[in-house]
Amino acid sequence: MLVKDTNAQRKPTELKVTKREAEYRLVSKILDEYIVFSDQQMRQIDDILLDAKTGKIKYFTVDMATDSFFSDDIRAIPVNEVHVKWSGQVISSASLTDVSSHKKYQMNSM
């Protein structure tokens, strides 16, 4: 028996963006930007963590110890709590208070 799969011949939909829109999607544009939390506090984006299987961004990391030379209080904000606006501004639905106090944001609890 031969089964013909018509779905196998379809290409994935391409994301079409302008050059200006694409610039805001570059990782180099996001790192060192500031993330604005729901309580209007800000921290600099330290790094991003990727899902090893999918390659998608899983977390944005921020250093809570802003006066320290070494990063020793890193927190991870899940990607579903972060939004990058078309203007390039990075915002989070979480408050800085929540990120600093709740265990789910601590790197060692992941």
CNS distance restraints for C-alpha pairs under 8 A (distance, minus, plus):
assign (resid   5 and name CA) (resid   9 and name CA) 7.72 0.50 0.50
assign (resid   6 and name CA) (resid  10 and name CA) 7.49 0.50 0.50
assign (resid  17 and name CA) (resid  21 and name CA) 5.78 0.50 0.50
assign (resid  17 and name CA) (resid  22 and name CA) 6.05 0.50 0.50
assign (resid  18 and name CA) (resid  22 and name CA) 6.10 0.50 0.50
assign (resid  19 and name CA) (resid  23 and name CA) 6.28 0.50 0.50
assign (resid  20 and name CA) (resid  24 and name CA) 7.13 0.50 0.50
assign (resid  21 and name CA) (resid  25 and name CA) 7.06 0.50 0.50
assign (resid  21 and name CA) (resid  86 and name CA) 7.14 0.50 0.50
assign (resid  22 and name CA) (resid  26 and name CA) 6.86 0.50 0.50
assign (resid  23 and name CA) (resid  29 and name CA) 7.26 0.50 0.50
assign (resid  24 and name CA) (resid  29 and name CA) 6.27 0.50 0.50
assign (resid  24 and name CA) (resid  30 and name CA) 7.57 0.50 0.50
assign (resid  24 and name CA) (resid  86 and name CA) 7.26 0.50 0.50
assign (resid  24 and name CA) (resid  87 and name CA) 7.74 0.50 0.50
assign (resid  24 and name CA) (resid  88 and name CA) 5.60 0.50 0.50
assign (resid  25 and name CA) (resid  29 and name CA) 7.24 0.50 0.50
assign (resid  25 and name CA) (resid  30 and name CA) 7.70 0.50 0.50
assign (resid  26 and name CA) (resid  30 and name CA) 6.78 0.50 0.50
assign (resid  27 and name CA) (resid  31 and name CA) 6.23 0.50 0.50
assign (resid  29 and name CA) (resid  33 and name CA) 7.15 0.50 0.50
assign (resid  30 and name CA) (resid  45 and name CA) 7.29 0.50 0.50
assign (resid  30 and name CA) (resid  90 and name CA) 7.98 0.50 0.50
assign (resid  31 and name CA) (resid  44 and name CA) 7.96 0.50 0.50
assign (resid  31 and name CA) (resid  45 and name CA) 5.49 0.50 0.50
assign (resid  31 and name CA) (resid  46 and name CA) 6.27 0.50 0.50
assign (resid  31 and name CA) (resid  47 and name CA) 6.15 0.50 0.50
assign (resid  31 and name CA) (resid  48 and name CA) 7.78 0.50 0.50
assign (resid  32 and name CA) (resid  44 and name CA) 5.51 0.50 0.50
assign (resid  32 and name CA) (resid  45 and name CA) 5.08 0.50 0.50
assign (resid  32 and name CA) (resid  46 and name CA) 6.12 0.50 0.50
assign (resid  33 and name CA) (resid  44 and name CA) 5.61 0.50 0.50
assign (resid  33 and name CA) (resid  45 and name CA) 5.65 0.50 0.50
assign (resid  33 and name CA) (resid  90 and name CA) 7.63 0.50 0.50
assign (resid  34 and name CA) (resid  42 and name CA) 6.10 0.50 0.50
assign (resid  34 and name CA) (resid  43 and name CA) 5.39 0.50 0.50
assign (resid  34 and name CA) (resid  44 and name CA) 4.22 0.50 0.50
assign (resid  34 and name CA) (resid  45 and name CA) 5.72 0.50 0.50
assign (resid  34 and name CA) (resid  89 and name CA) 7.78 0.50 0.50
assign (resid  34 and name CA) (resid  90 and name CA) 6.72 0.50 0.50
assign (resid  35 and name CA) (resid  42 and name CA) 5.55 0.50 0.50
assign (resid  35 and name CA) (resid  43 and name CA) 5.59 0.50 0.50
assign (resid  35 and name CA) (resid  44 and name CA) 6.12 0.50 0.50
assign (resid  35 and name CA) (resid  45 and name CA) 6.32 0.50 0.50
assign (resid  35 and name CA) (resid  89 and name CA) 7.44 0.50 0.50
assign (resid  35 and name CA) (resid  90 and name CA) 4.88 0.50 0.50
assign (resid  35 and name CA) (resid  91 and name CA) 5.33 0.50 0.50
assign (resid  35 and name CA) (resid  92 and name CA) 6.81 0.50 0.50
assign (resid  36 and name CA) (resid  40 and name CA) 5.73 0.50 0.50
assign (resid  36 and name CA) (resid  41 and name CA) 5.90 0.50 0.50
assign (resid  36 and name CA) (resid  42 and name CA) 4.65 0.50 0.50
assign (resid  36 and name CA) (resid  43 and name CA) 7.00 0.50 0.50
assign (resid  36 and name CA) (resid  89 and name CA) 7.95 0.50 0.50
assign (resid  36 and name CA) (resid  90 and name CA) 6.25 0.50 0.50
assign (resid  36 and name CA) (resid  91 and name CA) 4.63 0.50 0.50
assign (resid  36 and name CA) (resid  92 and name CA) 6.10 0.50 0.50
assign (resid  37 and name CA) (resid  41 and name CA) 5.42 0.50 0.50
assign (resid  37 and name CA) (resid  42 and name CA) 6.08 0.50 0.50
assign (resid  37 and name CA) (resid  91 and name CA) 5.89 0.50 0.50
assign (resid  37 and name CA) (resid  92 and name CA) 4.81 0.50 0.50
assign (resid  37 and name CA) (resid  93 and name CA) 6.40 0.50 0.50
assign (resid  37 and name CA) (resid  94 and name CA) 5.86 0.50 0.50
assign (resid  37 and name CA) (resid  95 and name CA) 4.98 0.50 0.50
assign (resid  37 and name CA) (resid  96 and name CA) 5.78 0.50 0.50
assign (resid  38 and name CA) (resid  91 and name CA) 7.52 0.50 0.50
assign (resid  38 and name CA) (resid  92 and name CA) 6.06 0.50 0.50
assign (resid  38 and name CA) (resid  93 and name CA) 5.32 0.50 0.50
assign (resid  38 and name CA) (resid  94 and name CA) 5.59 0.50 0.50
assign (resid  38 and name CA) (resid  95 and name CA) 4.73 0.50 0.50
assign (resid  38 and name CA) (resid  96 and name CA) 7.44 0.50 0.50
assign (resid  39 and name CA) (resid  95 and name CA) 5.18 0.50 0.50
assign (resid  39 and name CA) (resid  96 and name CA) 6.70 0.50 0.50
assign (resid  40 and name CA) (resid  95 and name CA) 7.84 0.50 0.50
assign (resid  41 and name CA) (resid  95 and name CA) 7.63 0.50 0.50
assign (resid  41 and name CA) (resid  96 and name CA) 6.23 0.50 0.50
assign (resid  42 and name CA) (resid  96 and name CA) 7.68 0.50 0.50
assign (resid  43 and name CA) (resid  62 and name CA) 6.37 0.50 0.50
assign (resid  43 and name CA) (resid  63 and name CA) 7.29 0.50 0.50
assign (resid  43 and name CA) (resid  64 and name CA) 7.44 0.50 0.50
assign (resid  44 and name CA) (resid  62 and name CA) 6.12 0.50 0.50
assign (resid  44 and name CA) (resid  63 and name CA) 7.36 0.50 0.50
assign (resid  45 and name CA) (resid  60 and name CA) 6.72 0.50 0.50
assign (resid  45 and name CA) (resid  61 and name CA) 5.92 0.50 0.50
assign (resid  45 and name CA) (resid  62 and name CA) 5.03 0.50 0.50
assign (resid  45 and name CA) (resid  63 and name CA) 7.73 0.50 0.50
assign (resid  46 and name CA) (resid  60 and name CA) 7.58 0.50 0.50
assign (resid  46 and name CA) (resid  61 and name CA) 5.40 0.50 0.50
assign (resid  46 and name CA) (resid  62 and name CA) 4.97 0.50 0.50
assign (resid  46 and name CA) (resid  63 and name CA) 6.51 0.50 0.50
assign (resid  47 and name CA) (resid  60 and name CA) 6.08 0.50 0.50
assign (resid  47 and name CA) (resid  61 and name CA) 5.15 0.50 0.50
assign (resid  47 and name CA) (resid  62 and name CA) 7.13 0.50 0.50
assign (resid  48 and name CA) (resid  57 and name CA) 6.71 0.50 0.50
assign (resid  48 and name CA) (resid  58 and name CA) 7.50 0.50 0.50
assign (resid  48 and name CA) (resid  59 and name CA) 5.69 0.50 0.50
assign (resid  48 and name CA) (resid  60 and name CA) 4.54 0.50 0.50
assign (resid  48 and name CA) (resid  61 and name CA) 5.85 0.50 0.50
assign (resid  49 and name CA) (resid  57 and name CA) 5.98 0.50 0.50
assign (resid  49 and name CA) (resid  58 and name CA) 5.61 0.50 0.50
assign (resid  49 and name CA) (resid  59 and name CA) 5.04 0.50 0.50
assign (resid  49 and name CA) (resid  60 and name CA) 6.39 0.50 0.50
assign (resid  49 and name CA) (resid  61 and name CA) 7.52 0.50 0.50
assign (resid  50 and name CA) (resid  55 and name CA) 5.62 0.50 0.50
assign (resid  50 and name CA) (resid  56 and name CA) 5.50 0.50 0.50
assign (resid  50 and name CA) (resid  57 and name CA) 4.47 0.50 0.50
assign (resid  50 and name CA) (resid  58 and name CA) 5.11 0.50 0.50
assign (resid  50 and name CA) (resid  59 and name CA) 6.98 0.50 0.50
assign (resid  51 and name CA) (resid  55 and name CA) 5.13 0.50 0.50
assign (resid  51 and name CA) (resid  56 and name CA) 5.51 0.50 0.50
assign (resid  51 and name CA) (resid  57 and name CA) 6.27 0.50 0.50
assign (resid  51 and name CA) (resid  58 and name CA) 5.65 0.50 0.50
assign (resid  57 and name CA) (resid  79 and name CA) 6.61 0.50 0.50
assign (resid  58 and name CA) (resid  78 and name CA) 6.02 0.50 0.50
assign (resid  58 and name CA) (resid  79 and name CA) 5.38 0.50 0.50
assign (resid  59 and name CA) (resid  76 and name CA) 5.63 0.50 0.50
assign (resid  59 and name CA) (resid  77 and name CA) 5.29 0.50 0.50
assign (resid  59 and name CA) (resid  78 and name CA) 4.47 0.50 0.50
assign (resid  59 and name CA) (resid  79 and name CA) 5.10 0.50 0.50
assign (resid  60 and name CA) (resid  76 and name CA) 5.61 0.50 0.50
assign (resid  60 and name CA) (resid  77 and name CA) 5.19 0.50 0.50
assign (resid  60 and name CA) (resid  78 and name CA) 6.53 0.50 0.50
assign (resid  60 and name CA) (resid  79 and name CA) 6.60 0.50 0.50
assign (resid  61 and name CA) (resid  74 and name CA) 6.48 0.50 0.50
assign (resid  61 and name CA) (resid  75 and name CA) 5.49 0.50 0.50
assign (resid  61 and name CA) (resid  76 and name CA) 4.41 0.50 0.50
assign (resid  61 and name CA) (resid  77 and name CA) 6.13 0.50 0.50
assign (resid  62 and name CA) (resid  74 and name CA) 5.62 0.50 0.50
assign (resid  62 and name CA) (resid  75 and name CA) 5.43 0.50 0.50
assign (resid  62 and name CA) (resid  76 and name CA) 6.59 0.50 0.50
assign (resid  62 and name CA) (resid  77 and name CA) 7.91 0.50 0.50
assign (resid  63 and name CA) (resid  71 and name CA) 6.10 0.50 0.50
assign (resid  63 and name CA) (resid  72 and name CA) 7.28 0.50 0.50
assign (resid  63 and name CA) (resid  73 and name CA) 5.57 0.50 0.50
assign (resid  63 and name CA) (resid  74 and name CA) 4.45 0.50 0.50
assign (resid  63 and name CA) (resid  75 and name CA) 6.32 0.50 0.50
assign (resid  64 and name CA) (resid  73 and name CA) 5.38 0.50 0.50
assign (resid  64 and name CA) (resid  74 and name CA) 6.13 0.50 0.50
assign (resid  64 and name CA) (resid  75 and name CA) 7.02 0.50 0.50
assign (resid  64 and name CA) (resid 100 and name CA) 7.09 0.50 0.50
assign (resid  65 and name CA) (resid  71 and name CA) 6.94 0.50 0.50
assign (resid  65 and name CA) (resid  72 and name CA) 6.89 0.50 0.50
assign (resid  65 and name CA) (resid  73 and name CA) 5.73 0.50 0.50
assign (resid  65 and name CA) (resid  74 and name CA) 7.94 0.50 0.50
assign (resid  68 and name CA) (resid  72 and name CA) 7.87 0.50 0.50
assign (resid  74 and name CA) (resid 106 and name CA) 7.01 0.50 0.50
assign (resid  74 and name CA) (resid 107 and name CA) 6.49 0.50 0.50
assign (resid  75 and name CA) (resid  99 and name CA) 6.95 0.50 0.50
assign (resid  75 and name CA) (resid 100 and name CA) 7.47 0.50 0.50
assign (resid  75 and name CA) (resid 105 and name CA) 5.27 0.50 0.50
assign (resid  75 and name CA) (resid 106 and name CA) 4.99 0.50 0.50
assign (resid  75 and name CA) (resid 107 and name CA) 5.69 0.50 0.50
assign (resid  76 and name CA) (resid 105 and name CA) 5.08 0.50 0.50
assign (resid  76 and name CA) (resid 106 and name CA) 6.32 0.50 0.50
assign (resid  76 and name CA) (resid 107 and name CA) 6.06 0.50 0.50
assign (resid  77 and name CA) (resid  81 and name CA) 6.70 0.50 0.50
assign (resid  77 and name CA) (resid  82 and name CA) 7.41 0.50 0.50
assign (resid  77 and name CA) (resid  99 and name CA) 7.48 0.50 0.50
assign (resid  77 and name CA) (resid 105 and name CA) 6.06 0.50 0.50
assign (resid  78 and name CA) (resid  82 and name CA) 7.02 0.50 0.50
assign (resid  79 and name CA) (resid  83 and name CA) 7.75 0.50 0.50
assign (resid  81 and name CA) (resid  92 and name CA) 5.43 0.50 0.50
assign (resid  81 and name CA) (resid  93 and name CA) 5.30 0.50 0.50
assign (resid  81 and name CA) (resid  94 and name CA) 6.51 0.50 0.50
assign (resid  82 and name CA) (resid  90 and name CA) 6.98 0.50 0.50
assign (resid  82 and name CA) (resid  91 and name CA) 5.69 0.50 0.50
assign (resid  82 and name CA) (resid  92 and name CA) 4.36 0.50 0.50
assign (resid  82 and name CA) (resid  93 and name CA) 6.49 0.50 0.50
assign (resid  83 and name CA) (resid  90 and name CA) 5.81 0.50 0.50
assign (resid  83 and name CA) (resid  91 and name CA) 5.34 0.50 0.50
assign (resid  83 and name CA) (resid  92 and name CA) 6.26 0.50 0.50
assign (resid  84 and name CA) (resid  88 and name CA) 5.90 0.50 0.50
assign (resid  84 and name CA) (resid  89 and name CA) 5.72 0.50 0.50
assign (resid  84 and name CA) (resid  90 and name CA) 4.46 0.50 0.50
assign (resid  84 and name CA) (resid  91 and name CA) 6.36 0.50 0.50
assign (resid  85 and name CA) (resid  89 and name CA) 5.30 0.50 0.50
assign (resid  85 and name CA) (resid  90 and name CA) 6.37 0.50 0.50
assign (resid  85 and name CA) (resid  91 and name CA) 7.75 0.50 0.50
assign (resid  94 and name CA) (resid  98 and name CA) 6.48 0.50 0.50
assign (resid  94 and name CA) (resid  99 and name CA) 6.86 0.50 0.50
assign (resid  95 and name CA) (resid  99 and name CA) 6.35 0.50 0.50
assign (resid  96 and name CA) (resid 100 and name CA) 6.06 0.50 0.50
assign (resid  97 and name CA) (resid 101 and name CA) 6.09 0.50 0.50
assign (resid  98 and name CA) (resid 102 and name CA) 5.55 0.50 0.50
assign (resid  99 and name CA) (resid 105 and name CA) 5.70 0.50 0.50
assign (resid 100 and name CA) (resid 105 and name CA) 7.52 0.50 0.50
assign (resid 102 and name CA) (resid 106 and name CA) 7.44 0.50 0.50
assign (resid 103 and name CA) (resid 109 and name CA) 6.67 0.50 0.50
assign (resid 104 and name CA) (resid 109 and name CA) 6.37 0.50 0.50
assign (resid 104 and name CA) (resid 110 and name CA) 7.34 0.50 0.50
assign (resid 105 and name CA) (resid 109 and name CA) 7.51 0.50 0.50
assign (resid 106 and name CA) (resid 110 and name CA) 7.17 0.50 0.50
